[in-house]
Amino acid sequence: MKKDTLLVQANLHKNWIKKYAEIRNHSVEICSPLEIEDYVVQPIVDVSPPKWHLGHTTWFFETFILQPNFPGYEVFDPQYNFVFNSYYETIGARVIRTDRGNLSRPSVSDVFKYREYVDQKMDEFLQNGYLTESLESLLELGLNHEQQHQELLATDIKYILGHNPLFPAYKKEAFSKKETSGNSEMIGVSEGIYEIGFKGEGFCFDNELGRHKVYLNDFKICSHLVTNKEYLEFIEAGGYEDFRHWHAEGWDWVKQNHAKSPLYWHYIDGKWMNYTLNGLQEIDLEEAVCHISFFEASAFASWKGKRLPTEAEWEVASAHFDWGKRWEWTNSAYLPYPGYKKEAGAVGEYNGKFMVNQMVLRGASIATPPGHSRNTYRNFFQTHLQWQFTGIRLAQ
């Protein structure tokens, strides 16, 4: 029996070693097409330099797993806690977010050395049986945290290159999966009491927990996402000039930013073009519209005489349509589920502290890493942000 138990534990450790290596390597693969100068740019506060993402995700494993749990572990560089801490007040002082692009040091090569050092120590940690059952959930969180930053790497790299006046391609045929219009129809869902929230085995974030009942009235939700063609009709109909369809704050946003189109759209020589990770291209009218703020999504829905779904409606109906090409705005504020409790310590800062002044997005996007999506996932962003791979699904 003891031999069987040891065998099971050995296989578990092998699985963790494999999973850790695969996810960590994927971050490096995302960055492989970049030039060295691309790693350091921070055009706006919401975009972090790729170098910082690579360092921060490494810092997570060093700070939360190796330092407190690996006997004799020596940190790679004591200053890195200040450089790569993101928002964890529990862990101490940090470089303010706006200054991440000013960090010419540590160099890109230093950050890759940091990753190699921590990955080697994590391999030793996992090989030598230091991973206890109580630490497995923390390791799982760290890996999912890295996958979140892989998606942020894709969005931030696109913003960096998409705001270069030369519109350089990230690489040809990058994230080329498309969401086409097909035969769009409204799917009816009957009124009733439904349950939402995570259920079953496997990983989820704490903001998905607290499965609970919701009452929904009859509603309909569109089988397909809004396309570029449909959104272009909104633009050409004067959607950005008609205050009636916008929230007051959204109308202020339009005027202050002179907004006229989704992010990355450019009207050049009588044609609408958009920057893609494959470079500047003419807009594909059948592709799902992308890089839309909540303000724009809500205004478009109003112009169509419809609305955005609530997150409960989206989750209940999600089995009846394809999702996963765009993060889909809902009309739900990001709030805790019933019975939500923050974890003690730094891990408790992961989601709960952001449950104010943000709206929920559901689904996933073409930039979401494999195995990192589920229909209970609660993404969240502020209403004015466009740089994520966001889209629109209508309801009524």
N, C-alpha and C positions, 0 to 999 in steps of 0.2 A: 504493500500500500504506500509505504514511504517512497519507494522507487517511482511508482506511478505519479505521485504528487510532485516529485522533483522533475519528472519528465514534462508534466503539464506546465510547471513554472518555467522550465527552460524554453518551451515552445512559446509561451507568452512573452518572454523576454526577447526572443527572436522576432516575433511579430512587431513588438514595439521598436526594436532596432531598425527593422525594414521600413516601417511607417515613418519613423523619425527621419531616416535618410532620404526617403522619397520626397517628403514634404519640404525638407530643407533644400534639397537639390533643385526643386521646382522654382524657388525664389531666385536662385542663381541663373537658371535657364531663362526666366522672364527678363533678366537684365543683360543677357548675353549679347543682344544686338546693339547695345548702347555704346557710344563713344565715351571716353573717360570724362569728357566735359559734361556730358548729360547727367552724370551721377550727382552733381553738386547744385543744380539749379533749383530755385524755389521762387516761381513767378508770383504767387499769392500765398496768403497765410494758410489756406485750406490744402495746398499742395506741399508735400514734404519731399525733399531730395531723395532719389532712389538709394543713395548711400546711407541716409539716415534710417530708412526702412530696414535695410540689411543689418544695420547695427542694432536697432531697437529690438527686432525680433530675437536677435542673439542675446541681448541683454536680458530679455525675459527669462530664458532658460538658465543663464548664469545666476541671476538674482533670486529667482523663486525656487529653483531646483538644486543647482550645484552648490551654491554658497551655504545654504542651511543644512544640506543633507549629504554632501560628499565629503567625508573626512579628509582633511589635509588639502582641500581645494584652495588654490591661490587665484585671485582674480587676475584677469589679463592686464587690466590697467585701472587703477583706482579712480581715475578721472572719468571713466566711461559711464559711471552711474549718473553723473551730472549731465553728460552729453546725450545719453540715450534713454533716460527716463522720459516718458511721455506726459502723463498727467497724474501719476500716483503720488499724492500728497504724503501717504504713509511712508514712502521710500525716501523722501527728502527733496532737496533743492534740485532744479533742473534748468537747462537752457530754455528760454521762453520760445514758444512755437514759431514766432515770426523770425527768429534768428537762426533757424536750422540751416538756411541757405548761406549763412555767413561762416559756416564751419569748414574752412579750407583744410583744417586738421581736426581730427585724424584724417589721413589721406584715404583714398579709395583702397589702395593696397593694404593699408593698416586695417581697414574694416574687414577685408577678406581674410587677413591673418587672424583677426579676432574670431570670425566665423569658424575658421579651421581649428583654432585652439579650443573653442567651446564645443564644437562638434566632436572633436577627439575625446574631450573629457566626458561628454555625454555618452559616447560609445563605451568608454571605460565604466562609467556609472551603470549603464544598462547591462553590460557584459558581466559585471561582478556582483549582480544581485542586490544592488542598493535600492532598486525600485520596489517599494512596498506597495501593498494594496491601497493604502491611504494616499499615496503619491500618484497613483495612476490617473486619477481625475484631474490633478494639477497638470500632469504631462499632456493629457488629452486637451485641456484648455489651452496650453501653450501651443500645441500643434494647430488647433483651430484659430487661435490668435494669429499665427503665422499665415494661415490661409486667408484670413481677413486682410492682412497686409499685402498678400499677393494680388488681391483684387485692387487694393489701393495703389500698388505699384503700377498696375495696368492703367488705372485712371490718371494717376499723376504723371506717368510717362507720356500719355496722350496729351495732357495739358501742356507739358513742357515742350514737346515737339510741335504741337498744334498752335503754339504761340510764338514759334520761331518763324520769322518772315519768309523763310525758304520752304516751309511746310514739308520738312523731310519725312520720309516714310520710316516707321519703326522697323517694319520688315514686310515683305510682300506676303499677301494672303494671311495676314494676322487677324485672328478672331473673325473669320469670314462667314460663320454661320449666320443665316438671315431669317428674319421673321417676315413672311410675305402675307399679303392680305387674305388670299383664299376666299372662301365664301363666308363672309362675316354674318353672324346671326346673334340674336339676343337669346340667351339661355335663361329660362324661367326657373326660379326656386320658390317653393311654397313656404308660406309663413309657418312658424313653428319654433320649438325649443331645440337648440343645437348645442354641441359641446365644441369648444376650441381650446387650443393649447397642446403642448407636447404630451405624447402618451407612448409608452412602450420602452424598448431597450435602446441603447445607443446614446450618443452625445447630444446634448442641447445646451443652449445658453440659459442662464438663470431667468432671463426675461420671458422665456417661453413656458416656464413652469407655472403651475396653478391652473390646471385644466378646469374649465368652469362652463356653466351653462349660459347661453345668451338667447334672448328671444329676438327673432327676425320677422319683420313683415314680409309679405310677398315682394320679390324684387327680380329684376332681370339684369344679367351681366353679359357683356359682349364676348363672343368666342375668340376674337382676335384683338391684337393690339392696334392702336391707331397708327396709320401709315404716314410716311412723308407726304404722300399725295393729299391725304385728308388734312394734314396740318398746313400744307401749303395753301389750301383753300381758305383756311382760317386767316392766314397772313394776307392773302390777296383780297379778302373781304374786309380788311381793315381791323382785324382782331386786336392788334397792338395799339390802335387809336381809339378804341371804343371802351370807355371806362365802365360801362354797364356790366361787363362780364368779369370784372376783376375785383378781388378783395381790395379794401382801401389801402392796406399795406402793399399789396401786389401792384396796385396802380402807382403808388409812390415809387416802387422798385422799377417799374417800366420807365417812368419819367426820369428818375435819377440816373439810370443806366442807359437811357436811350435804346431800350430793348426793342428789337424788331424781328427776332428769329431765335431759334434754338442755338445753343452754344456750338461753335465750329461751322455755322452756316455763313457763306459769303456770296453776295450777289456780284458776279464778275462778268462783264461784257454781255449783259442780258440773260445770264444763266445763273441758277442757284447751284453753287458748289458747296461741298462740305469736306472738312478735314477728317480723314479716317486714318487708322493706323497703317493703312497702305498708301497714305499720301493724300493730296488734294484731288477729289474726284467729283464728277457731276452727281447730283443727288439721285439716288435710286428711289423712284417714286413708290415702289412696292415694298420697300423695307420699312420696318417699324421705326417711327420717329424716336430719336434718342437725345439725351442730354437736355432734358426738360426740367424746369423748376416746378415745385408744387404750385406756385402762382400761375404758371403757364398751363399746367395740366388742368387746374380748376377752371381757368378762363376758357380753355378750349371746350371743356365739358359743358359749361354754361352756354357757350355759343351754339353747341349742338343740341341744346335743350335737354341735356342729360346731366349726370353727376359722376363723381368718383365713387367707387365702392368703399364701404367701411372695411376695416381689416377682418372683422368677423364674417362679413359677406364674402370677402375674397377667399378666406380659408375654407368656408363651407362649400363654396362653388368650385374650388380649385381642381377637384377631380374631374370636372366636366370640360376643361379646356387645357390647352398646352401652355405651359409657363416656363420661364427660365432664360429668355433672351434679353429681357429688360427688367430692372427693378421697377415695380409698378407702384405709383403713388396711390395711397388710400386717403380717405377723408377722416382718418382717425389720428388723434393726438397720441404721442408716445407716452403712455402711462403704465403703471404697474398693474399686473393682473391681481385678482383677489388673493390675499394671503402672501403676497410677495415679501420676501425677507432678504436683505442684503447679507452676504457672507461677512464674517469678521475679517479685519485686516485689509491688505491691499487688494485682494481678490474682490472684495465687496465694492471697490471703486469701478469695477469693470463696466457695469451697465446702469445701475440704479441712479448714479449721480447725474445722468444725462436725461432723466425723465421729466423734461420741462422744455417748452418752446420748440418742440420738434414734431415732425409728422412721420407716421409709419409707412415704410415701403415693404412690399411683399414679393416673394418669388426669388429670383436670382437674375444674373445677367450673363452675357457671353464671356465676361471676364471672371466669373466666379469659378474657382478651382473645382475640378472633379471631386465629387463626394462631399461637397460643402453646401449643399442646398437641401431644403425640405420645406414643406408647405406651412410649417409652424414658425419658420425663421422670421424674426421681427427686426428688420433693418430700420434705421431711423436717420433722418437728416433734417437740417433747417430748411425752411420754406423757400429761400432764395437760391439755394445751391443747384447748379446745373452740371457739375463736372463728373458726377457719377453716371453710369450707364442706365439712365432712368427713362421710362416710357409711360404710356397712358392706356388704361383699359376702362371703358365707359360702363356705367350702370344706370339703371332707372327704376 
